[in-house]
Amino acid sequence: MTGVSDTYARGVSATEIGDWDAASRAVADAYFPHELTDLSGTDRPKLSLTTVDLGGVTLGRLHWGADIAIACDYPGAYEVNIPVTGRLESRGSHGETVSVPGQATVFRADTPSVITRWSATCSVLGVKFDREHLEREADRILGSPVRSKLELPDQLDLTGPASEWHGLVRALSEQLDGALEVVSNPVVGAQLAGAVTAAFVLAVAPQDGPAAPPRPGMIRRVLDALHDDPGRAWTAADMAELAGTSVRRLQEAFSQFVGRSPSACLLDIRLDRAHDDLVAGAGAVTVADVAYRWGFSHPGRFAAAFKRRYGTTPAEVLRGR
């Protein structure tokens, strides 16, 4: 199929292309301008591309269906390419890197690099971080200014500290075909971008230095803010910035003084507000309306969390049972 592209909503697209020029343009639009070389000698690629733009973070699945090489300067953004199948060979300022499933190749913003061979059997899960977004969020997540010296490795071992980030990205990629609900809800999209960014920064950044004693006052500030505005697109970095500490330190403080993580506390507050809306809104709202209002990306997962907390389903509460 040649030149077929469907855009479902802001930043969500699925494309299958069998023309080299059109394929190159589609990938450039979603990721970066580049110089593409066909290494396979085939007349037509079999590009399959599905992406979602969460705002500052682009997540996508990409398969060329041919051996290719790509030269790119990665203007204004970082890229992490995770082979799901096959082999990805590249060359950058630090030498040669070969990644296979279980590994990821990291390309730095505004740094020329060459993917010397993207094999025909290689399917990639690609994560693009806008430079300003990643560096700004790294400052907030780590609680210290690192923007001018953010150091990333050439390759990530996805079975090590980056495994949690990889699991999150992989789970999100499995939902790409139904991503309309993500981008149509700015609360959900912003939270997902924040979660992907925080998990990545915590995986690649060094551990914090000696810990200052946790202060109950900073926990109260965060809890008060969550209660005051639970519908906000809260991220871990937002909470840490409000507390005046790093994400790791805030999580440790909540574990010590509250016994739950900040995100678990926010979940409970949102479920309480959703419960109130369902009780008050019989006949005037749907379960999906309430779920999206309070930042849940999927009505089914909202219903499961709701039942764990209240022992009944949102639909039953809405019907007054």
Secondary structure in CASP SS format (residue, H / E / C, confidence):
PFRMAT SS
TARGET T0000
AUTHOR 0000-0000-0000
METHOD secondary structure of the structure
MODEL  1
M C 1.00
T C 1.00
G C 1.00
V E 1.00
S E 1.00
D E 1.00
T E 1.00
Y E 1.00
A E 1.00
R C 1.00
G C 1.00
V E 1.00
S E 1.00
A E 1.00
T E 1.00
E E 1.00
I E 1.00
G C 1.00
D C 1.00
W H 1.00
D H 1.00
A H 1.00
A H 1.00
S H 1.00
R H 1.00
A H 1.00
V H 1.00
A H 1.00
D H 1.00
A H 1.00
Y C 1.00
F C 1.00
P C 1.00
H C 1.00
E E 1.00
L E 1.00
T E 1.00
D E 1.00
L C 1.00
S C 1.00
G C 1.00
T C 1.00
D C 1.00
R C 1.00
P C 1.00
K C 1.00
L E 1.00
S E 1.00
L E 1.00
T E 1.00
T E 1.00
V E 1.00
D E 1.00
L C 1.00
G C 1.00
G C 1.00
V E 1.00
T E 1.00
L E 1.00
G E 1.00
R E 1.00
L E 1.00
H E 1.00
W C 1.00
G C 1.00
A C 1.00
D C 1.00
I E 1.00
A E 1.00
I E 1.00
A E 1.00
C E 1.00
D C 1.00
Y C 1.00
P C 1.00
G C 1.00
A E 1.00
Y E 1.00
E E 1.00
V E 1.00
N E 1.00
I E 1.00
P E 1.00
V E 1.00
T E 1.00
G C 1.00
R C 1.00
L E 1.00
E E 1.00
S E 1.00
R E 1.00
G E 1.00
S C 1.00
H C 1.00
G E 1.00
E E 1.00
T E 1.00
V E 1.00
S E 1.00
V C 1.00
P C 1.00
G C 1.00
Q E 1.00
A E 1.00
T E 1.00
V E 1.00
F E 1.00
R C 1.00
A C 1.00
D C 1.00
T C 1.00
P C 1.00
S E 1.00
V E 1.00
I E 1.00
T E 1.00
R E 1.00
W E 1.00
S C 1.00
A C 1.00
T C 1.00
C C 1.00
S E 1.00
V E 1.00
L E 1.00
G E 1.00
V E 1.00
K E 1.00
F E 1.00
D E 1.00
R H 1.00
E H 1.00
H H 1.00
L H 1.00
E H 1.00
R H 1.00
E H 1.00
A H 1.00
D H 1.00
R H 1.00
I H 1.00
L H 1.00
G C 1.00
S C 1.00
P C 1.00
V C 1.00
R H 1.00
S H 1.00
K H 1.00
L C 1.00
E C 1.00
L C 1.00
P C 1.00
D C 1.00
Q E 1.00
L E 1.00
D E 1.00
L C 1.00
T C 1.00
G C 1.00
P C 1.00
A C 1.00
S H 1.00
E H 1.00
W H 1.00
H H 1.00
G H 1.00
L H 1.00
V H 1.00
R H 1.00
A H 1.00
L H 1.00
S H 1.00
E C 1.00
Q C 1.00
L H 1.00
D H 1.00
G H 1.00
A C 1.00
L H 1.00
E H 1.00
V H 1.00
V H 1.00
S C 1.00
N C 1.00
P H 1.00
V H 1.00
V H 1.00
G H 1.00
A H 1.00
Q H 1.00
L H 1.00
A H 1.00
G H 1.00
A H 1.00
V H 1.00
T H 1.00
A H 1.00
A H 1.00
F H 1.00
V H 1.00
L H 1.00
A H 1.00
V H 1.00
A C 1.00
P C 1.00
Q C 1.00
D C 1.00
G C 1.00
P C 1.00
A C 1.00
A C 1.00
P C 1.00
P C 1.00
R C 1.00
P H 1.00
G H 1.00
M H 1.00
I H 1.00
R H 1.00
R H 1.00
V H 1.00
L H 1.00
D H 1.00
A H 1.00
L H 1.00
H H 1.00
D H 1.00
D C 1.00
P C 1.00
G C 1.00
R C 1.00
A C 1.00
W C 1.00
T C 1.00
A H 1.00
A H 1.00
D H 1.00
M H 1.00
A H 1.00
E H 1.00
L H 1.00
A H 1.00
G C 1.00
T C 1.00
S C 1.00
V H 1.00
R H 1.00
R H 1.00
L H 1.00
Q H 1.00
E H 1.00
A H 1.00
F H 1.00
S H 1.00
Q H 1.00
F H 1.00
V C 1.00
G C 1.00
R C 1.00
S C 1.00
P H 1.00
S H 1.00
A H 1.00
C H 1.00
L H 1.00
L H 1.00
D H 1.00
I H 1.00
R H 1.00
L H 1.00
D H 1.00
R H 1.00
A H 1.00
H H 1.00
D H 1.00
D H 1.00
L H 1.00
V H 1.00
A H 1.00
G C 1.00
A C 1.00
G C 1.00
A C 1.00
V C 1.00
T C 1.00
V H 1.00
A H 1.00
D H 1.00
V H 1.00
A H 1.00
Y H 1.00
R H 1.00
W C 1.00
G C 1.00
F C 1.00
S C 1.00
H C 1.00
P H 1.00
G H 1.00
R H 1.00
F H 1.00
A H 1.00
A H 1.00
A H 1.00
F H 1.00
K H 1.00
R H 1.00
R H 1.00
Y H 1.00
G C 1.00
T C 1.00
T C 1.00
P H 1.00
A H 1.00
E H 1.00
V H 1.00
L H 1.00
R C 1.00
G C 1.00
R C 1.00
END
